[in-house]
Amino acid sequence: MYFGRAICAVLVAAFALVAASTSGKAAGAGEINGSVSVTLDRLFRQIPGTRNVAAKAAGVLVFPTVVKAGMGVGGEYGEGAMRVGSRTVGYYNTVAASVGFQLGAQARSVVIMFMAPAALAKFQGMDGWKVGVDGSVTLITVGAGGSIDTDKITSPVIGFVLDSKGLMYNLTLEGSKISRISR
């Protein structure tokens, strides 16, 4: 009984850290859309070939800032938008919890591209989509010459994770739950 309460208290503290790291209020549609545009421009500038891949995608889901914080037990949270073509068609959040050694906070950007219309339709038809359960996201790495390895783009859903320095490696989005929100 005590152990369960302790876990709950730690989770509440971790999510409080995440909430404190964000702006303190939910972002509005205009703010999210502006941040999505900036994030996509940064991705296209830093990784040659990504603009062409995005143009072929059925939909592109962008979380400009996903904050991860923790002290033993951690959590992460971010808000973003789904674009089909150049039009925003919905707003989403991503939430994940983790257990293990961790201390501090970090921010990253996540871009998920639905390359197959069926994968996009499945995602949009669900209340909450959990990465690794309801669908897999293949994270793309940069090949020789700093461009993306197009041989890996055979998956119906691909993702890019960026920090302030560029594309991040050896990460997973497994366990992240993505849900539609209203703005």
N, C-alpha and C positions, 0 to 999 in steps of 0.2 A: 504494500500500500504506500509506504513512504517513498519507495523507489519511483513509483509512477508519478507521485506529486513532484518529486525532484526533477524528473525528466520534463514534465509540463512546465515547471518554473524556468528551467534552462531554455526550453524552446521559446517561451514568452520573452525571455531576456534577449535571445538571439534575434527574434523578429523585431523587438524594440530597437536593437542596434541597427538593423536594416532600415527600419522606418526613420530613425534619427539621421541616418546617412543620406536619405533622400530629402527633397525640398520641404517636407513637412506638410504638403498638401498634394492631393491628387492632381496630376497634370490635366489640363484641358485639351480638347481636340487640336486646337491650333498649335499649342506647345508641342504636343506629341508629333504632329505632322511635320513641324519645322525640324525637330530633332531627328526624325526618320530621314528626311532629305539630307541633312548634314552627314548622318551616318552612312547612307548609301554613297554619297559623293566621296567620302573618305575611303570606303571599301574600293570603289572604282579607281581612285587615284593610286592607292597603295598596292593593289593586286591586279596587274594587267589581265584582261580577259573576263573579269567578273561582270562588266557591263553587258557583254554579249550573252553570258550565261543568264543573267537576270532578265534580259529581253526575251529569252526562250522559255522562261519559267511561267507556269500557269498562275502563280501567286508568290509574292515575296513578303514574309513576315519579318519585321524589324523591331528589335528591342534596343533602342539607343543606349540605355544605361541599365544594366542588371547589377545590383549591388549585392555582394555576398559578404556576410559578417558572421563572426562566431567567436565563442570562447568555449571550446570543448564540443559543444553542439552548435551548429550553425544553420543559417537560412539564407535564402536569396530571393530577391523580388525585383521585378522590372515591369514597365508598361510599354506597349508599342502598338504598331498598326500593321494591318495586312493591306498590301497594295496589289491590285490586279491591273496590269498595264501601269498607268501613272496615277490611277485613282484609288483613294483609300476606301476600302469596303467594310472595315471593321476595326475595333480596338480590342486589345488583348492584354492580359497580364501573365507573367510566368512566376511560379513559386516553386521552391525546392527546399528541402531540409537535408542536413547531413550530420553524421556523428563521426568523431575521430579527432585527432589532434588538429586544432586550428585556433588561431588567435589573430584578431584584427579584422580589417575590412578591405575589400577591393572592388573595383568597378570594371565592367567589361561591356562590350556591345555584342549582340547576337543577331545574326541574319540567317533566316531559314528560308530556303527556296523550294517551293513545291514544283518539281519538274514535270510531274504527271498530273493531268487534270483529275484523274480518279483519286489521287492522294489528296489533292486540294479539296475535292468534294467530300471525302471522308472526314477530313479535318474540320471543315466548316459545318458538317452535319452532327458533330458531337458537342456535348455540353462542356466537357473538360477533356483535353487530349494529353495523355501522359506519354512522354518520350520513352521509348523502350518497351511500352506495353501496347499502346494503341497505334504506334508507328515508330519506325526507326529513322534517325537522322544521321546520315553519313557526313562526318566533318571533313572538310576539304583542306588539304595541306598544299603548300607552295612547292613547286618543283624547281628544277635547275633554271636559272635565269630569272627567278622571281615571279614567274607566272603560274597560274593554276594548272594542275595536272588534269587535262580534260578526259583522260582515260578513266578516271575515277567517277566521272559524272554520268554514271549509268543508273544510279539510285533514283527512286521516285522523289525522295526528299533529301536535300543536302543542306549543310550549315557551315557558317563561318563564325568564329569567335575572335573578336579583336580587343586588344587592350590599347593603352595610349601609345604603345610602340609599334603596333601592327598585329598581324595574325598570330594567334596563340596556338600552341601545339599541346598534345597529350592531355586534352581535356575531354570531358564527356558531358552531354546534356541529359544522360539517362536519369530518370526520376523526376525531371522537371515537369510540372503540370501547367498546361497553358489553357486559359479560360477566356471566353469573350467577356468584355466589360462594356458598359455604356459610357459615352462621352457626349 
